[in-house]
Amino acid sequence: MTTRLAPRPLAIRPRPSRRLAALLALVHGGGLLIVLTLPIPWPARAALPALVLVGLAHSALAHLWPRLPWAVREALWQPDGTWLVTFASGRQREARLAPETFVSVGLVVLDLRCGRLRRRFALFADGLDREQHRRLRARLRAELDRSRAPREPGDGSG
C-alpha cells in the first residue's frame, strides 16, 4: 500500500509582469483613444480621460505593483489545501480556492474566497519563476479536477 505525501507549501509572490503592464497600457490606451473621438461636449471629453487614467492607476497599484491596502501581495498554498493570503497592508487572511480559478500556460487567475470577500490574483507566466509557475499549474489542475469530479453514490460526501 502506498501513502500519498502531502504537497509542500507553495508560496506565490509574483514580481511585476511585463505582459500585464502591456495589457493595462493597451486596454487603457484604447479607452483613451475612444473617449477622445466621442462626439460629446468638451467638458465631458476632458473628464473622461481623467477617469480612464484613474482606472489605469488603480489597476497598476492593485495588480502590477500591489500597493493598495486590499491588493494581494502573496498567497501561500498550505499542505492542508487552504490558502493564506497576505495583503499589501500586511494583514493576512485564510482563503479557499474557488472552482472558477482559470489555469492556462501563460496565465493563472486564482479566484480566492476570504469569507464573503472574493479576491482574484492574476499571475502571468513572466511574473513567476518558470519552475514555480509549472508547479502551481500542475497542482491547480489536479485540485480543480478533484473538486469538479462527479461524486459516486454512497461515497459519504453527499
C-alpha positions in Angstrom: 0.0 0.0 0.0 1.4 3.4 -0.9 0.8 6.5 1.1 0.4 9.8 -0.6 2.7 12.5 0.6 1.2 15.9 1.4 2.4 18.5 -1.0 4.9 21.1 0.2 3.6 24.6 0.9 3.7 26.8 -2.3 4.4 30.5 -1.8 3.3 32.7 -4.6 4.8 36.2 -4.6 4.9 37.5 -8.1 7.2 40.1 -9.5 5.8 42.8 -11.8 4.8 41.3 -15.2 5.7 42.9 -18.5 2.7 41.1 -20.1 0.3 42.6 -17.5 1.9 46.1 -18.0 1.4 45.8 -21.7 -2.2 44.6 -21.3 -3.0 47.5 -19.0 -1.4 50.0 -21.3 -3.2 48.6 -24.4 -6.6 48.5 -22.7 -6.4 51.9 -21.1 -4.7 53.5 -24.1 -7.5 52.2 -26.3 -10.0 53.6 -23.9 -8.4 57.0 -24.1 -8.5 56.9 -27.9 -12.1 56.0 -27.9 -13.0 58.7 -25.4 -11.2 61.4 -27.4 -13.1 60.5 -30.6 -16.6 60.5 -28.9 -19.0 63.3 -30.2 -19.6 64.7 -26.7 -19.1 68.2 -25.3 -15.6 69.2 -24.3 -16.1 69.3 -20.5 -17.1 65.6 -20.6 -14.3 64.9 -23.2 -11.8 66.3 -20.7 -13.3 64.5 -17.7 -13.5 61.0 -19.2 -9.7 60.7 -19.9 -9.1 61.5 -16.2 -11.4 58.7 -15.2 -9.6 56.3 -17.6 -6.2 57.3 -16.1 -7.6 56.8 -12.6 -8.7 53.3 -13.7 -5.2 52.7 -15.0 -3.6 53.8 -11.7 -6.0 51.7 -9.7 -5.2 48.6 -11.9 -1.5 49.2 -11.7 -1.5 49.7 -8.0 -3.8 46.7 -7.3 -2.3 44.1 -9.7 1.0 45.2 -11.2 2.7 46.7 -8.2 0.4 45.8 -5.2 0.4 48.9 -3.1 -3.3 49.4 -2.3 -4.2 48.0 1.2 -6.6 45.4 -0.3 -4.2 44.2 -3.1 -3.0 40.7 -2.8 0.8 40.7 -2.3 1.4 37.0 -1.6 -0.5 33.7 -1.4 0.7 30.7 0.4 -0.9 27.3 -0.5 -0.6 25.3 2.6 -0.4 21.5 2.7 -4.0 21.1 4.0 -5.3 22.8 0.9 -6.1 26.2 2.4 -4.5 29.4 1.3 -3.0 32.2 3.5 -3.4 35.5 1.6 -1.2 38.4 2.6 -2.4 41.9 1.5 -0.3 45.0 0.9 -1.4 46.3 4.2 0.3 43.4 5.9 -2.9 41.8 7.0 -3.3 38.1 6.4 -6.5 36.0 5.9 -7.2 32.4 5.2 -8.9 31.7 1.9 -10.2 28.8 -0.1 -9.8 28.2 -3.8 -12.9 28.7 -5.8 -13.6 26.4 -8.8 -13.8 29.5 -11.1 -10.0 29.6 -11.0 -8.5 29.8 -14.5 -5.4 27.9 -15.5 -3.6 28.1 -18.8 0.1 28.0 -20.0 0.6 31.8 -20.0 -1.9 32.9 -17.3 -3.3 31.7 -14.0 -6.1 33.6 -12.3 -6.6 32.5 -8.8 -10.1 33.0 -7.5 -9.7 33.0 -3.8 -12.6 33.4 -1.3 -11.8 35.0 2.0 -15.1 34.6 3.9 -17.6 36.7 1.9 -14.8 38.5 0.0 -13.5 37.4 -3.3 -10.0 38.2 -4.5 -8.7 37.4 -8.0 -5.0 37.2 -8.3 -3.7 37.3 -11.9 -0.4 35.6 -12.4 1.2 35.9 -15.9 4.0 33.4 -16.7 6.6 36.2 -16.7 5.7 37.2 -13.2 6.8 34.0 -11.6 9.9 31.7 -11.7 9.4 29.1 -14.5 9.5 26.1 -12.2 7.2 27.8 -9.6 4.7 28.6 -12.4 4.8 25.0 -13.7 4.3 23.5 -10.2 1.4 25.9 -9.5 -0.3 25.0 -12.8 0.1 21.2 -12.1 -1.2 21.4 -8.6 -4.1 23.7 -9.6 -5.2 21.4 -12.4 -5.1 18.3 -10.1 -7.0 20.2 -7.4 -9.6 21.6 -9.7 -10.1 18.2 -11.4 -10.6 16.6 -8.0 -13.2 19.3 -6.9 -15.1 19.1 -10.2 -15.2 15.3 -10.4 -18.7 13.8 -10.1 -19.4 12.2 -6.7 -20.1 8.5 -6.6 -23.4 7.5 -4.9 -22.7 6.2 -1.4 -19.3 7.7 -1.0 -20.4 9.6 2.1 -19.9 13.1 0.5 -23.4 13.9 -0.4 
